[in-house]
Amino acid sequence: MSRVKQLRALMSENQCDAYLITDSDGHYTFYSLSQENRRLNWITECQAQCGLAIVTLNDGAFFQALPNYRLLAKLEVDGDVWTLTDDLFQWINSKKLSLKRIAYDPYLTPLFVTKQLSAFTSSLYPIRSSTNWIDIISKKATSRERPTLTPIWSLNELCFAGETSTKKLEKLRQIYLNNEQKKYTLVVTAMDEIAWLLNLRGNDMQCNPLFYSFAIVSCDRLWLFTDNPHEDLHYEIHPYGSFFAFLSTLKDTDVWLDERSSAAVLHYLSSAIVHVSRSPIQQMKEIKNSVELEGFRQCHFRDCAAVCQTFEWLEKNMKNDVLNVTEVDVAIYLENRQREQANFVSIAFDTISASATNTALIEYSPFAAKMKKIIDRDLYYLDAGANYLDGTTDMTRTIQFGKATEEQIKCYTLLLRAILLIETTKFPSDDNLNGFHIYSLLKSYLSTINDRNEHLSFGHGVSHGGGVIEGGVSISDSHSFSTLIPIRAGMVLTLEPGIYFEGKWGIRLENVYEVIEDDQRFIHFIPLTLLPYSRSLIDFNLLTIEEIVWLNSYHQRCLHYVDGGSWMKQQINLFH
């Protein structure tokens, strides 16, 4: 309560009815943020990284967590302070709250959020001071400053990128910027897009191999704004802090701006003709080339081997009655095994290592909570991934060392069948194949579970070595722009259906998929994740013959491509 009270004092001083807190930094890096940018976590005192919050002066505080964070938020946030909502703006509208002046940090608030917010209030109050209000009350030494900057390094274009930065720039200009009617200047604020376009990387963030930067690309010039140390970069480089002032020089220019850019960017483009639309770089990077796709395959072979080593180590500890292994121990052990793999760069997100009741929390992190010891009678699942030079991984497997209940076996089997449904279906290659359609198919298998649980399926695009979540296609129950983007050959996506019983346990399975198109123009989802499923959690009476054949074929691929050691062989032998 003291944090919210302090924020309300600032709001009162500035004569504001409410204050908006977003989950973003100035580059819309909303997932695996650096610690100094996790302001939403700090004010809500909740692990949930993604969402929105509004603190009002007189009508309460409201927190919108994404579906995969709802159970976690329900457990962690103070119900006497915060009201949890599924849709923050609909809530404000339905309650008819009188919020005539809402303050927000324009440097941290994406345009699509201010667009939604403007429909519910007569006055938005962008804070123009250099210090964010959350930073003031948390007494942080820094505000919008970056941490220690790391050297920029080049990705080997032949071995890993598959295309030179020169060629990427040429395509960007020819296909998108040099229109027959207009010539656009593209303003780029997303660091993953800059890193991909220029085949450059950095290590400024723990889980995202990026460097703090902005870029502007015209039909004949490129300006890169960064303070990071660099060598042999043949671009027009300016200080990071000069970016916003430079925007003011783009007078009477047709500017292409992504809606995820911050509101501050639009403010400084007041003299330009601004076209707000989905970034063309995002559209280019989500379709992987042949070198990138081969890199994805190879890094998954290595990463899955590291996971097998981890499960073998954990199983030996459980069999030897060593009951002091914690969730954190497993996460650390896995990261050490990943670091030993070729081309390792960083973990891709905070590893989710969960046992017992923590498995019901979906996005639980053992590092941010009171960790549990792993006990053989409890379910355990591991959700982890890593960035490599040749790709990024993301997987989840649920295991049970003791005897599973009938309900757990039923739920696990249904999740497996949901995944097999997608893998065995030939989808027509048309605009109707999108994330919402895939979600609907997954849901059809999970809706037979009773009402005491929450069945939740989601998925996302995966960047090529540049962060686990790629903007663009998403798989969820929301009928949004991202879930309606057509799924095309060359994309790399996750499917991660789960079933969660609040306060009891949860089960999730997750694979990364390469999307391919065959000669008859049918789309197929080919699993890149090659890890055994848990035989003790499967009821074969619920599987069809075709599903059993498909499962056996998948396990043969695991044995052929992944050096999974004795653990993998033992797990797969259980199926025979």
N, C-alpha and C positions, 0 to 999 in steps of 0.2 A: 504493500500500500504506500510506503514512503516514496518509492520511485514515482508512482503515479501522482502522488501529492505534489512532489517537487515539479513535475512536468506541468501540473495544473497551475502552479504558482507562476511559471513562465508564461503560460497561456493568458492568465489574468493580467499580467503586466503588459502584454501586447494586445490586450482586448480581443482575444480570439475565443470562439465558441468550442473549437476542437483542434486537435493536432493529429496529422496522419503519419504513420510510421510504415515504411515499405520494407521489403525483403531484399532490396537491391543496393549495389554500389553505383557509382556513376557510369558504369559500363554494362549494366544489367547482368552482372555476374551474380545470379541469385542463388546458385547452389554451390556448396563448399566454399563459402565466402571466407576471406581472411578474418581472423578473430576481431580485428578492429572495426570491421564492417557489419558485425552481427548485432545490430542495434535492436532488431525485432526480438531476438533471443533475450537480450538484456532487459528490455522493458517488460516483457511477458514472463520472464524467468522460466522459459520453456525451451526444450531442445529444438522445437519445430523451426526449421530454417526458412520455410517458404510460407508466405501469406501476407496479410495486411492487418493493420490495427488502427483504430481511431480512439483516442481518448478525448472525451468531451468534458466541458467545464462543469456541467450540472446533470448530465443524463447518463453517466456511466462510461465504461470502457469496453470496447468491442473488438474481438479478435477473430479474424477469418483465417483458419488454417486449411491448407489443401487436404483433400480426402485422405491421403496416406498419412497425414499428421494428426487427424482428428482424435483418435483414441489416445495418442500421446499427449495432446493438448488437454484433453479432458482430465487426464490423470495429474498433469503437472501444474496447470495454471490455477491461480487462486480464484475460486468461484465467487468469493465475496467482492472481488475487484473486477474480474473480467467476465463478460458474457460471450460465449462462443457462438459464432454464426457461420452458416454455410456460404452466404453471400452478403458481404458487408453492405453493399450499396442498396440491395433490396431491403435489408433490415432497416437501414436508415429511412428509406422511403415508407415502409410499412408502419413504422413507429411514428412517422410524421415529426421527427426531431427538428427542432428549430436551430439549424446550424448555418447561420448567415455568414460566418467568417471562419473558414477552415484553413489553418496554417499547415504548410508542408515545405519540405526542403526540395527545391526545384532541381538540385543537382543529383538527388537520389530517387526522384519520382519519375517513372516512365510516362511517356505521353499517353499511352492507352489508359493509364490509371487516372490521370487528370481529366481525360475525356469523359470517363465514367463519372468521376466526381463532380464535374461541372454540371451534370444533369440534375444534381440533388442539392445544389447550394447556389446562392446568389452571389457569393463572393469567395474566391480563393485567395489566400494570402501567402504568396511565395516568400520565404525567408531569404533575404539578400545578404545576411551577415555571413562571416566566414566560418562560423561555428554552428554545427548542428545542435539542436536543443537536447537531444539524447546525450550527446557528448558533453554538454555543459553539466547536466545533472549527474552523469556517471563520472565526472571529473577526469575525463581522459585527457592526456597531454596533447593528443592530436585530434584533428577534426577530419577534413577531407584530404589530409596528407597521406602519402603512400609510405609503407615501411621501407626498410633498406632495400634498394633496388639491385637486382642481379644482372649480370651481363647477358646481352642478347646473343643467342647462338643460332646458327643456320642449320636447318634440317637438310640432310643429304637428299638432293632432289632426284637423283637417279635411283637410289636404293629405297627411299621411303616415300617421297612426295609423289613421284610418278609424273610430275609436270613441273616445269620451271615457273618461277614467279612471273617471269616475263610473259610466258604464254597465258597464264591465268589473267594477268592484267589486260592482255590483248583481247581475250574472250569477253571479259567484263565490259570493256569499252565497246566492242563490236556488237555484242548481243543486247546489252542493256542501256549503256550510257549514250551511245551515238545513234539516237533515234532519228528517223527520217524527218520528223517534224521539230524535234528538240534535241539539244545536247545537254545532258545532265552532269552535274557535279555531285558526286556521292560523298556524304558525310558518314564516316564509320566510327561508332563509339564502342562496339563490341570487340573486346580484345581477342576472342577466339577467331573472329573473322579476319582481323588484321594478321594474326599469326598464320592462319591458313593461306591467305592470299599471298603473303610475302615469303612463305616457307621459313618463318622465324619462330623461335621459342625463347622462353625465359623461365625463371623459377621464383617469381615474386610471390606466388601463392602456394600453399602446401599441397593442394590437390589439383591445381590447374597449371599446366606448364606454360604460363603466359607472362607477358611483361606489360606494365602499365603504359598505355598508349592510346592515342586517337589517330585517325587518318582522314585525309580528304583526297579523293581521286576524281580528277577531271578527265576529259577526253585526251589530254596531252601532258598532264602533270600529276605528280603525287607528292603530297606533303605528309610527313610522319612526325607526330608530336610525342616525344618521349625524352626522359632524362636518364634512361638506363644506359650503362656503359655499352659501347658497341664498336666494332671494327669492320671496315670494308663494306659499309652499307652505302649503296649508291643512290640514295634518295635525298630529297630536300628535307632535312631534319630540323625541327624547331623544338624549343623547350616545351615540355608537357604543359606547363602553366600558361602558355601563350595561346592555347587552342581556342578558348572562348573569345578572346579579343580578335583573333584571326577570322572567326566566323563573321564578325561585323563587316569585314572587307568584301564579303561576297554579295555585293549590291547588285540588284536586278539580275541575279543568276538563278537559273533553274536548278534547284537543289533537291536531290533525292535523299529522304531521311526515313529511317526505320522507326516504327511506332514504339519500339522498345527504348529508343533514345530518351535521354532525360529532358524534362520540360525546360531546363536551363538552355539546352541547345537551341530549341525553337525560339526562345527569347532573344538570343544573340543573332538569330537569322531574320530579324524583323525586316531587314531591307532586301531579303531574297524572296524568290518565288518558290515556296516549299511544297514539294510533292511527298506526302507521307504514305509510305507503302512498305511492304515486306522487303527486307534487304536482298538485293540480287546476289550478294556474296553468300548469304545463307542458302539461297536456292541452288547455287553452284556447288557448294561444299557438301550438301547432303547426298548428292549422287557421286559415289566413290568411283575412282578410276581403277583399272586392273591392278596396278601396283599397290594402291591403298587396300584393295580387297584381299590381295594375297598377303599383305602385311597383317590384316585383321585375322586371317586364318592362322598364320604362324604364331602371332602373339597369344592367341587363345590356346594353341597347343602347349605353350610354355606355362601360361598362367594356370591352366587346368592341372598341369603337373604339380605346381606349387600348392594348389588346393588339395590334391590327393595326398601330398606329403603331410599337410596339416591335419587332415582327417586321420591319417595313419598314426600320427603322433598322439592325437587326442584319444583315439580308440585304445591305444596301448596304455595310456594313463588310466582310462576308465577300467580296463580289464585288470590292471594291477592294483585296483582299489585306491588309487591316488586321488583322493577327493578334494584336493585343494587347488585344482585347476579352475581358474576363473574365466569369465567371458573375455576379459582384457588379455589374459594370457594367450588365448587362441588368436585374437586379432594381431597381437605383436608377433607371434610365431609365424603367422601367414605372411605378414609384411616382410619379415626377414627372409622367408623363402622366395617371395616375389623379387626382392632386391637381388637375389642370386641369379635371376633369369637374365638372359641376354636382352639388351636394349631397354632395360628398366629405366624409367624416368621418375615416377612418383606413384603413390597410391592415387586412385581416382576420386575417392570420397572417404569420409570417416567410416571405417569398417563397422558393419552392423553384426555384432556377435551376441546372440540372444538365446537365453534358455528360460524354461518354465514360463511364468506369467509374462516375462518380458517379450516372448515371441508374439504376444497379442498387440504389441505397440507399434508394429510396422516399421517405423523409422527410428527405433530405439538405438541409442549409442551408449555402450558401456563406459566410455570415457567421461561422459557427462552426468553419470548417475551412480548410484550405489550398485556396484557390480555384484553379480551372483556367482557362486560356485556352481559348476556344472555337475549335476547328479544324474545317474544313469536312468532313473525312472522318468525324467523330464524330456520333453521335446527340446531340440536345439536346432537353430538354423544360423547359417553364415551367409551374409550378403556382402560381397566385396568385389573390388575391381582395381585395375592399375592402368596407368598411362605408360605405354612403351613407345619407342621411336616409330614402330611400325603399326601401332593401333592402340585401342583402348578396350578393356574388358569389363564385364559386369555380370555377376552370376549370383544365384541363391540356391542353396540346397538345404533341405530339412532332413534331419536324421533322428533316430531314436535308438538309444543303447539298451534300454530295457524293453518291457512288453507294452506295445501300444494298445490303446483302447479301440473298441470297435468303431467308435465315432471318428477317431483320428485316422484310422485306416480308410474309412469311407471318404473323408475329406481329402486326404492325400490322393486317393485314386481318382476322385473327380477332378482335382487340379491337373493331374497327369493326363487324363482324358481330354481336358480342355486344351492343353498344349498340343496333344497329338492331333486334335481336330484341325488346328491351324496348320500343323506340319503336313498333314495328309491331304489337305484340300488344294485343288487347283483353282485359283481365283482368276476370273476374266480381268484382263488388263484394261481397266477403264476408270473413270473418275469416281465411281461408286465405291471403289476399294480405298477406304480411309481408316483412320484410327477409331472413329466411332463405330464403324461396321465391325472391325475386329473386336472391339470391346463387347458389342452386342452378342457376337458368337461365343465369346468366353463366358459371358454372363449366363447364357442359356444352359451351360453345364453346371453352374454354381448355384443357380436359384432354387435347386431342389433341397438345399440345406435349410434347417429350421430357422425361425426368426430370431433366435438368440445370438446370432452371429452377424458379422459384417463381411460379406464377400466382396472383394475389391480387386479389380484388375486394372492395371495401368501399364504403360510402356512409353518409350521415348526414343528419339534418334540418338546415336552414339557418334561422337566426334572421332576423327582419325588422330589419335594420340594427343588430342587437345582438350580433354575434359569429357566427363562421362555423359553429360546431358547436352545434346545438340538442339538448338532452337529449330522450330519447324514442326514436323510430324509428332503428334503425341497420341497415346491411346488411353482414353478415359471415358467416363460417362457424361462429360460436359459436351454440349453441342456448340463447340467453339471453332474459331478459325483454324486452330492447329489440328483439331481432330477431324477436320473436313479436307485437309490437304491430301490429294491423291498419293497413295503409296506406289512408288515406282521402282523398277529394277535398278540396282546399284545402291539402294539405301541400306543402312545397317540400323536395326531396331531391336529393342528389347520387348519381350513379353514376360510379364511378371504377375500372374494371377495368384491371389491369396485368399485364405479363409481365416477369420480372426474371431475368437470368442473372448469378449471383453472380460478381463480379470482372470482368465483361465489359460488359454494357449492360442497360438496361431501357427499356420503352416503357409509357407510360400515357396513357389518354384519359379526360377527365372533363367531364361536363356537369352543370349544375343543371337540375332538372326541376320543372315545375308539374304536380301531379296533379289531373286533372279527371275528372268522371263524365258520360257522355252520357245521352241520353233513355232508352236501353235499360238503364241502370244498369251500363254497362261502364266500367272505369277505364282511363285513358290517361295515359302519361307524355309531356308536351309539353316539348321542350327550351327552356329560357330562354337558355342559352349559345348564341350564334350566331357561330361561328368556323369557317372552312374547315378541312377535313381535308387531309392531305398526299397529293397525287396520286402523288408518286414512291414512296410507301410502300404503295400499294394494288395488289394483284393482282386486276384486274377479272374474271379467269377464275374466281375463287373466289366472286364475288358473283352472286346471282340477279337476274333482270330486275326483280323487285319491289324489291329492295334498291337497285339502281341508280336506279330512278325515285324512290324515297324520298330517296336521297342528293341527287339533282338538285333535288328540291323543297325540301329543307333549305337548300341553297346559295342558292336563290332567296329564301328568307326572310332569309338573311344579307344579301344585297344590298339587299333592300327596307328592312330595319329598321336596319342598322348602317352608320354612316359609316366604312367600313373603308378608304377611300382606294384608291390604285392597287394596293397590296399585296393586298388582298382580291380585287379584280377579277382580278388576274393569277393568283392561286391557283385561283380558281373557273374561269377560262378554260381552265386546264390539263385540266379534266375533259371538255371538249368536243372 
